[in-house]
């Protein structure tokens, strides 16, 4: 099932255009290059509809964010190392709704994780141009901001001006590149408020609903999950769901080495994330709030947020190194 929501897309992009943005975060200087500009490395192309941004570093893609109005939700389609290779897999045949990195739960019983008839829609209604800059440490950074309406399926085609929303989300994605530790860092921050459809929302879901990532098929056999407390026991098809400050997956194959980690912010509801980990039939990692164990309830006028850091390295990282990165993240303002 596909949705054609293009006529109701609003924001900086005209409703009858799409911009596929290749944003090269050149180490020497960061500026937006359009056709009439002499700025280096940055290109904006018009195509048929608004659907994705591609961010490149020194000519290599480091992140692809897709927000096609015909799909159920926006998501990270690719997140790569600084050298340009990735570990994430998008929409495999066995689970088409598994995007490389995505966020989904259930709201008042409406399923925003899966993508079939009767599931909810995360509809982008405002989108700003990516902001290219350097952070306080002088590192190249790209910041993407969108406003999303979380809609029940029967409301997905209504005009934005009177669409009864379950949730309103302001999503801020901040990508920072640090060449010294070869780190690609993505800060995913979602600020929510209860929408106009109801006075109370109840957040529930399966034990894997949250911020989830799927991995390349060839990396599944070599995936090793790591936590501050050691490796979870995932042998024999076992799954692990437990609370940690962070969890990571390391890959040591003949073709490449890599480590990807998720760090949860202490300010998230319930504090430490509960991580869902699986090795077979395929490797998976998801940061959750334990909504299968106890729902979260919010009322009209409530505001709440989720904040996660995802880091990716083109090498194996020790638990000590990841723990130190977690301490840095905990001490930073996010």
N, C-alpha and C positions, 0 to 999 in steps of 0.2 A: 504494500500500500504506500502511495506517495502523495504528498501534499503540494499543491501549487499555491504558495502563500505570497508570491512575489508582489501582487498588486498592493498588499498592505505593508510591505517593508518600508520603513521610514528611517531617516537619519541623514548622515552626510552624503550617502550615495543616492543619486537619483533612482527612482523606482524602476526605470527602464534600462538601467546599466548595471554592469558588474565590473569590479576592479580586482584583478589578480595582481597583488602587490609583491614584487620581489624586493625586499628591503635588505640591502647589503650593509651590515654593520661594519664598515671599514674601520680598522684600528686607528687610522690617522685623523678621521673626521667624519661626522655623521650629519647628513643633510638629505632632504628629499629631492630626488631627481625626476622631473617630469620631462616631456619632450622638449620644451623650450628652455630647460635648465642645463647648466654645465656641470652640475653636481655629479660626482662619480658613483657608479655602482648601483644606484637606486632607480628602479624602473616601475612605472604603473601602466598596465595595459587594460584597455576597455574590452570587455567581451559581452556576452548576451545577458547575463544576470548576476547579481551579487552572490558569490558563493565561497570564496576562500582568500586567505592571505598566505603567501609564502615568504618566509623570512630567511635570507641567506647571509652567510658570513664568508667574506673572501670568495664569493662566487659559489659557495657550497650551501645547499639548503640545510637549515638547522631546525626549522619548525614550519609545519603547515597546519593552519587553523581553518577548518571548514565550517561554513554556516549556510549551506544550501537551503533555500526556503522550501524546497520540495522534500526535505528530509525531516525526521522527527526531532532532531536536536542538533545543536552545534557541538563540535568536538575537536580535539587535537588529532589530526590524521597522521602526523609524523612528528617525532621529536628525535633529533639526531645529535651525535657528538659534534664537537667543533670541527673535526676532520671530515664530517659529512655523512657518516653512516649511522643507521639507527638500529634499534632492537625491537621496536613495536610493530604490531601487525594490525591492519584495519579491515574490519568486515570479512572475516574468514567464512568459508562456505558453511561450516558447521554451526556458526552463530553469527549471522549477518549483522545483528545489533551490537556485537562486540566491536567497539571502535578502539583505536589505538590507546587513547586516553580520554575518558569521558566521565561525566557525573550524572547519576540517575538514582532515584528512589521512588517510593509511592507516596502520593499526597491525597488524603481522603479516599484511599482505595484506588486512585487512578495510577496506573503503572507508567512511570517515565523512564524505566530501564529498558524494557523490551520495545520493539518497534513493529507491532502488528495492528490490525484493525482493532479499535477500542482502547489503544494506548494513548497517553497524553503527549502533548506537543510543547516543546520549549521553543517559542517563537521569538526571533530577534525583531525588536521594534525600533531600536535605536543603535547606531554604530558610529563610532568616531574614527577618524584616521589614526593609524598607528603612530605613536609618538616615539621618535628615535632620539636618544640622548645618551648621556653617561651618568652613572649613579654617583653617589658621594665618594666612592673609591676610585672613580674614573673609569669604571668598566662599561663597555658598550651594552646598551639596554634598549629593548623595544617594549612598548606598553600598549595593550589593546583593551578597549573598554566597550562593553555592549550592555544594553538593557533587554532583558528577556521576559516575556509573559509565559508563565506556566499555565497551560490551558487544557481543560478536559476536551476530548475529541469532538464533542458536539459544539464546542465554542471556537474551534481552530480556524474557521473561515469567516468569523464575524469581524467587522471593522475594528481596528485598534482602539478607536475612540470609545466604544462601548462593549469591548470584549470583557466578559466576566472572568477575571483571573483568579486562580488559586494562589499563586505566588507571583511576586514581581522580584526579579533578580537583577542586580547590577553586578556584572562579571568583569573582573579586571585580571588580565593575564600579563604578567611581567616577565620577560625573558632576559636573562643576564648571562653574559659569556665571560669566562675568566680563563685566559689562555695559560696562566701559570700552572694551575692544577688541572687544566684541560676540562673545565667544568661547564656544562650546559645546565643552567638553573632556571626552572619555571616556577614562579609563584602564582598559584591559582587562588584567587580570592573571590568569593561569592557573598554579596550582601543581599539579604532577603527581607521582604515585608509581606504580610498577609494581604492577599488581593481582595477584589470586590465581590467575588462569587459567594463568599461565606464569611462568617464571623470567627470561625475556628478552623484551623487546619491541624490534622494529625499526620505526622510523618512516620511511615512504617517502611518495611521492605524485607527482602531476603537477607541472609547473613552476609552476602557479598555486595549488597547495594551500597553505593557510595561513589568514591573516585577510583575507578578501576582501570587496569591496563592489561592488554593482551600482547603476547610476544611472538616474534617470527617463528614459524613452524620449525625451522632447522635449529633454533636455539632451545626449544622445549626440552630435548633430552639432556642438555647440559646446564639447565637452570638450577641454581642453588639459592635458596631463600636464607637470608641472614636477619637476625634481630639482635638487640643489645644483650639478650640472654642466651644467644647461641642459635643454632639451626633448628627450626621446628621439624618434627617428625612427620614427613609427608610420604613415607614409604607405603607401598601396598594400596595406593589410591586414597590414603588418609588426607583429610583437610585439617587446617589449623585456623582457629579464630581466637585471637588473644590480643590483649592491649599492650602496646609498646610505645616508646617515644618515636620510633621509626622502624621501618622494615625495608629491606633491600633484596634485589635479585642479582646475582652475579653470573656471568656467562664466560666460560673458558673453553673456546672451541679452536680448532686449527685455523679457522678463517679469521676470527676476531676475538678480542677480549673486551668486556664491558661490564659496568655495574650501574644499576639504576635504583634509586631509593626514593621513598616518600617519607616526609617528616610532617607531622601534624602540629598545629599551633595549640599551645596550652589553653588559649582562650576559646577554642571550639567547645560547643556544648558537650559535657561529659569529659572534657579534658583529653587525655590520651586517646588516640584513635584505636579502634579494634581492627586489626588487619586480618583479612581473609587471604589465606595462602593455599595454593593447590599446585601439585606437580603433574598429576595425570588425571584425565587423558590429555591435558595440555596444561602448561604453566600459566598461573594467573596470580595477580596481586591486586587487592582492593583495600583502600582505607575507608572504614565505615564508622558509624556512630552507634552500632549495636541496635539498630531499629527493629530487628527481629526479636530482640529480647525485651525491649521496653520502648514504646513510641515516644516521640517528642511532640508536645502540643503547644501551639502558639495561637494567639488571639489577635483580632483586628487591632492595629496600632502597634503590635510587637515588631521589633526589628532584631534580626539575628544574622550571624555570618559564619562562614566556613573559610579556613585558611590552611593551605597545604603548600609545601615546597617539594618539588620533584627535581632531583639532580641526576645527571647522566655523565659517565666518564668512559673514555676509551681504554680502560684497563681495570684490573681487579683491585678492589678496595678492601682493606681490612675493617673489621668491626671497630677497632680503635679509631681509625680515620673517620669512619661514618659517625661514630659517637661524638667526636670532636666537631664535626660539621653540624650535628644536631644541637650541640651546646651553642655554637655560633648562631644558629637559626633561632634558638630559644631566647638568646640575649638581644636579638635585633628587634627593631620596631616593625611589625607587620600586621 
